[in-house]
Amino acid sequence: MTSSTLGPVTAGIPKTLRPNRDRAVSKASARAKPAPSQSFSFKLKPADIARHLNRFVIGQSEAKKVLSVALCDHFQHVRLTLEGQDAPFYQKQNVLLLGPTGVGKTHLIRSAAELIGVPFVKADATKFSETGYVGGDVDDLVRDLVRRAGGDVLRASHGIIYLDEVDKLASNAEGGGRDVSGRGVQTNMLKILEDGDVPVMSPNDVSGQLQAAMSAARGNTPGMPDTISTRHILFIASGAFVGIDSIVRKRLGTPKLTAGQATSRASTPDFISFGLEPEFVGRLPVRVACHALDEEDLYHVLSRSESSLIHQYERAFAAYGIKIRFEDSALRRLAALAREEQTGARGLMTVLERTFRDLKFRLPSSKVKSLAITGETIDAPLKALQAALGKAGKRQQA
């Protein structure tokens, strides 16, 4: 499947929403931390978000469309609420993303959060546990938002929480999930998925409690509210849900559906059969499947995405005064090898690291100042290294 056809990469997006690809991460973080007194402003349209996502994530057009609409609906509601136009019966459009590893699920959410300018927290569902088991507390997710917002509870209450690997919480063996503790975690999450109040300070945070007690003893005004509401926090969950395609085929009576086709047609009964609790699934009403990346997708990840690993490798060599240039044949070959890894875009790093291991070790200490990376380089990196060192040596002797 080729890249999304939602329009030109930057067309229609205000210039202030087009960050420089090489801008430092620290500057992006600074933009995402306005002063606590700054009011929440949201003027984006779904197409604006989709075009922004096109710059960083290849393909997944349906996921971009669904996610863009859900984000706009949610944050427009937040804006109107802060302006005094409350909607007491509003139901949050929490999202469930399905898809194999390395297809861009996390990248989609993180890129959208950076564009909107809200705090973003990502965690794996497997790190949490039901009371009585060893593990984290689901309330810690909300507290992490406060930390990401620099202690600004109001701003944190408009953030995004991304919970990955929720399929591992399945309690039914048919879904290949874990034991009954996963059901307990699902139950514990119900209170924060919609409208709950979470203590800003963890009851287990002894140092924080002592500091608050000392501040109160001195008569100081507390620096933050005691609780944070989750009413306006958007939750996005994701998972590979390996095996749910079989459940869908059985329900539909269509055994010839591919895994991607079946997964995209998964409904609430399928998730329940997989092992998720009905109440938990019901609080994730917006669902969309991400497709596996084929060779053409991986090629575009390298050649078109602004977060392409190619830029990382160019900067790594440039730090030693070496200019490398990737030819199209190299990108095609890298995509083909990464496809064999069957880990989506993550396979690109595996192939690049394996290919450039000796080049990155030897070239910084050599006289080589430039190198063209071709398909032959990818297939025979040691041969390319020796050739480059030989040419540099001849030039030095001349």
C-alpha positions in Angstrom: 0.0 0.0 0.0 1.4 3.4 -0.9 1.3 6.6 1.2 -1.8 8.5 2.1 -3.6 10.5 -0.5 -4.9 13.1 2.0 -3.2 15.9 0.1 0.1 17.6 -0.2 2.3 17.3 2.9 2.1 20.9 4.0 -0.7 22.4 1.9 -3.3 24.2 4.0 -1.4 24.2 7.2 -0.5 27.6 8.7 3.2 28.4 8.5 3.4 28.4 12.3 2.4 24.7 12.3 5.3 23.7 9.9 8.2 23.0 12.3 11.7 22.8 10.8 12.7 19.2 10.4 16.1 19.8 12.1 14.8 22.0 14.9 16.2 21.0 18.2 14.0 18.8 20.4 14.5 21.3 23.3 12.8 24.0 21.3 9.9 21.7 20.5 9.6 21.0 24.2 9.6 24.6 25.1 6.7 25.3 22.7 4.8 22.5 24.4 5.1 24.1 27.8 3.2 27.4 27.9 2.8 29.3 31.1 0.1 28.0 33.4 -2.0 31.2 32.9 -2.1 30.7 29.1 -5.6 29.6 27.9 -6.1 26.6 25.8 -6.5 27.5 22.1 -7.5 25.1 19.4 -8.2 26.2 15.8 -7.1 23.1 13.8 -9.3 21.2 11.3 -9.1 17.5 10.7 -7.3 18.1 7.3 -4.7 20.2 9.1 -3.8 17.3 11.4 -3.8 14.7 8.7 -1.5 16.8 6.5 0.9 17.2 9.5 0.9 13.5 10.1 1.7 12.8 6.5 5.0 14.5 7.0 6.1 11.9 9.6 4.1 8.8 9.1 3.8 7.0 5.8 0.5 5.3 4.8 -2.2 4.6 7.3 -4.6 7.0 5.6 -7.7 5.6 7.3 -6.0 5.8 10.8 -5.0 9.4 10.1 -8.5 10.3 9.0 -10.2 8.7 12.0 -7.6 10.0 14.5 -7.7 13.6 13.1 -11.5 13.7 13.4 -11.4 12.3 16.9 -8.7 14.7 18.0 -10.6 17.7 16.6 -13.9 16.8 18.1 -12.3 16.2 21.5 -10.2 19.4 21.7 -12.9 21.6 20.2 -15.1 20.3 23.0 -12.3 21.2 25.5 -12.0 24.7 24.1 -15.7 25.3 24.2 -15.9 24.0 27.8 -13.2 26.4 28.9 -15.1 29.2 27.3 -18.1 28.3 29.5 -20.1 26.3 26.9 -20.3 23.1 28.8 -21.9 20.0 27.4 -22.9 17.8 30.3 -23.7 14.7 28.2 -20.6 14.8 26.0 -19.0 11.3 25.6 -15.3 11.2 25.0 -14.0 9.7 21.8 -11.2 7.6 23.2 -9.5 5.7 20.5 -8.4 2.1 20.0 -5.7 1.5 17.4 -5.0 -2.0 16.1 -2.1 -3.1 14.1 1.3 -5.0 14.1 4.5 -3.6 15.5 6.4 -0.9 13.6 3.5 0.5 11.6 3.6 4.0 13.1 1.0 3.9 15.9 3.1 5.6 18.5 4.5 8.0 15.9 1.0 9.1 14.9 0.0 9.9 18.4 3.2 11.7 19.4 3.3 13.8 16.2 -0.4 14.8 16.7 0.2 15.7 20.4 3.2 17.9 19.4 1.2 19.7 16.8 -1.7 20.4 19.2 0.7 21.4 22.0 -0.7 19.3 24.8 1.2 17.1 27.3 1.7 13.5 26.0 2.4 10.3 28.1 3.0 6.9 26.7 3.1 3.7 28.7 2.8 0.0 28.2 -0.2 -1.7 29.7 2.0 -4.5 30.9 3.6 -2.3 33.5 0.4 -1.9 35.5 -1.2 -4.4 37.8 -4.3 -5.0 40.0 -4.0 -4.2 43.6 -2.2 -7.1 45.3 0.1 -7.7 42.4 3.5 -6.2 41.8 3.4 -3.4 39.3 2.4 0.2 38.7 -0.8 2.1 39.5 -3.0 3.3 36.6 -3.3 6.7 38.4 0.4 7.2 37.8 -0.5 7.8 34.1 -2.4 10.9 35.0 0.3 12.1 37.4 2.9 11.7 34.6 0.9 14.2 32.6 1.3 16.7 35.4 5.0 16.2 35.4 5.1 16.5 31.6 3.2 19.8 32.0 5.7 21.2 34.4 3.3 20.9 37.3 0.6 22.8 35.5 -2.5 20.7 36.6 -4.9 22.7 34.3 -2.8 22.0 31.3 -2.2 18.4 32.2 -6.0 17.9 32.4 -6.1 18.5 28.6 -3.4 16.1 27.7 -3.2 12.8 25.8 -2.5 9.4 27.4 -1.4 6.7 25.1 -1.6 3.1 26.5 0.1 0.5 24.3 -0.1 -3.3 24.4 -3.7 -3.3 25.8 -4.2 -6.6 24.1 -1.8 -8.1 26.7 -4.5 -7.3 29.3 -6.8 -9.9 27.8 -7.9 -12.5 30.4 -9.1 -15.1 27.9 -6.7 -17.8 26.7 -8.3 -17.7 23.3 -6.8 -14.3 22.8 -3.3 -15.4 23.9 -3.5 -13.0 26.8 -2.4 -13.0 30.4 -4.0 -14.2 33.6 -6.8 -12.7 35.6 -4.7 -9.8 36.8 -5.2 -8.3 33.4 -8.9 -8.1 34.1 -8.2 -6.3 37.3 -6.1 -3.7 35.5 -9.0 -3.1 33.0 -11.4 -2.6 35.9 -9.0 -0.1 37.5 -8.7 1.9 34.3 -12.4 2.4 34.0 -12.4 5.2 36.5 -9.9 7.3 34.6 -11.0 6.6 31.0 -14.1 8.8 31.3 -14.5 11.2 34.2 -12.6 10.5 37.4 -10.5 12.5 39.9 -7.0 11.3 40.6 -4.9 12.6 43.5 -2.1 14.7 42.1 0.2 13.3 44.8 0.6 9.5 45.0 -0.2 8.1 48.4 3.1 6.2 48.2 5.1 9.4 47.5 6.4 9.9 51.1 8.8 12.7 50.2 6.1 14.6 48.4 3.7 14.3 51.3 6.4 15.5 53.7 7.1 18.5 51.5 3.4 19.3 51.3 3.0 19.0 55.1 6.0 21.3 55.7 4.6 23.8 53.3 1.2 23.7 55.1 2.9 24.1 58.5 4.6 27.3 57.3 1.3 28.6 56.1 2.2 28.6 52.4 -0.5 28.2 49.8 -0.3 24.9 48.1 1.3 25.0 44.6 -1.3 22.8 42.9 -4.8 21.3 43.4 -5.2 18.1 45.3 -6.8 16.2 42.4 -6.8 16.3 38.6 -9.9 15.5 36.6 -9.7 13.1 33.7 -12.8 14.4 32.0 -10.9 16.2 29.3 -7.9 13.8 29.0 -8.0 11.9 25.7 -7.1 8.2 26.0 -5.7 6.3 23.1 -5.0 2.6 23.4 -3.3 0.3 21.0 -2.2 -3.3 20.5 -1.3 -5.9 17.9 -4.2 -8.1 18.9 -2.6 -11.2 17.3 -5.3 -13.8 16.7 -8.3 -11.5 16.6 -8.5 -11.9 12.8 -9.4 -15.6 13.4 -12.2 -14.5 15.8 -13.6 -12.1 13.1 -13.4 -14.7 10.4 -15.3 -17.2 12.6 -18.0 -14.6 13.4 -18.4 -13.5 9.8 -18.1 -17.0 8.3 -15.5 -15.7 5.8 -12.3 -17.7 6.1 -10.7 -16.2 3.0 -10.3 -12.7 4.5 -6.7 -11.6 5.0 -5.5 -10.8 8.4 -5.6 -7.1 7.7 -9.1 -7.2 6.2 -10.4 -9.2 9.1 -8.8 -7.0 11.8 -10.3 -3.9 10.2 -13.8 -5.4 10.6 -13.3 -6.2 14.3 -16.3 -5.2 16.5 -17.1 -5.1 20.2 -18.1 -8.8 20.4 -14.7 -9.7 18.9 -12.8 -7.8 21.5 -14.8 -9.4 24.2 -14.1 -12.8 22.8 -10.5 -11.9 22.7 -10.5 -11.3 26.4 -11.2 -7.6 27.0 -14.0 -6.6 29.5 -17.2 -5.1 27.9 -17.0 -2.0 30.0 -13.3 -1.4 29.0 -14.0 -1.8 25.3 -17.1 0.4 25.6 -14.9 3.3 26.8 -12.8 3.0 23.6 -15.6 3.7 21.0 -13.4 5.0 18.2 -11.5 2.1 16.6 -9.3 1.8 13.5 -6.9 -0.7 12.2 -3.4 0.1 10.9 -2.1 -2.0 8.1 1.3 -3.8 7.9 4.0 -1.9 5.9 5.0 -3.4 2.6 8.2 -2.8 0.8 6.9 0.4 -1.0 5.8 1.8 2.3 9.2 1.2 3.9 10.9 2.9 0.9 8.7 6.0 1.4 9.5 5.9 5.1 13.1 6.4 4.2 12.7 8.8 1.2 9.7 11.0 2.2 9.2 11.0 6.0 10.7 14.0 7.8 11.7 11.7 10.6 13.5 9.3 8.3 16.5 7.4 9.8 18.5 8.6 6.7 18.7 12.0 8.3 20.1 10.5 11.5 22.8 8.7 9.6 23.7 11.8 7.6 24.1 13.8 10.8 26.1 11.0 12.5 28.7 11.0 9.7 28.6 14.8 9.3 29.8 15.1 12.9 33.2 13.7 11.7 33.2 15.9 8.6 32.1 13.1 6.3 29.3 13.7 3.8 27.3 10.7 2.8 24.7 10.6 0.0 22.0 7.9 -0.2 21.1 7.0 -3.8 17.7 5.7 -4.7 19.1 2.2 -5.2 20.3 2.1 -1.6 16.9 3.2 -0.3 15.2 0.5 -2.4 17.5 -2.2 -1.1 17.2 -1.1 2.5 13.4 -1.3 2.2 13.6 -4.8 0.7 15.8 -6.1 3.5 13.7 -4.4 6.2 10.6 -6.0 4.8 12.2 -9.4 5.5 12.6 -8.5 9.2 8.8 -8.4 9.5 8.9 -5.7 12.2 7.6 -2.8 10.2 9.6 0.4 10.2 11.7 -0.9 13.2 13.3 -3.3 10.7 14.9 -0.3 9.0 17.1 0.4 12.1 18.1 -3.2 12.3 19.2 -3.3 8.6 20.9 0.2 8.8 22.8 -0.7 11.9 24.0 -4.0 10.5 25.0 -2.4 7.2 26.9 0.6 8.7 28.5 -1.0 11.7 32.0 -1.2 10.2 31.6 2.0 8.2 30.7 4.0 11.3 33.6 2.5 13.1 36.4 2.9 10.5 35.5 6.0 8.5 35.7 8.6 11.3 39.4 7.8 11.7 40.1 7.9 8.0 40.7 10.5 5.4 37.4 9.8 3.7 35.3 13.0 3.3 32.4 11.9 1.2 30.8 8.6 0.3 27.9 7.7 -2.0 25.7 4.9 -0.6 24.3 2.7 -3.4 22.5 -0.6 -3.5 25.9 -2.3 -3.8 27.0 -0.6 -0.6 24.1 -2.1 1.2 24.8 -5.6 -0.1 28.5 -5.5 0.4 29.4 -2.8 3.0 32.9 -4.2 3.8 33.8 -4.1 0.1 32.5 -0.5 -0.1 34.5 0.4 3.0 37.8 -1.0 1.5 37.2 0.8 -1.7 36.6 4.1 0.0 39.7 3.7 2.2 41.7 2.8 -0.9 40.6 5.9 -2.8 41.3 8.2 0.2 44.8 6.7 0.5 45.6 7.3 -3.1 44.4 10.9 -2.9 46.6 11.5 0.1 49.7 10.0 -1.7 49.1 12.2 -4.7 
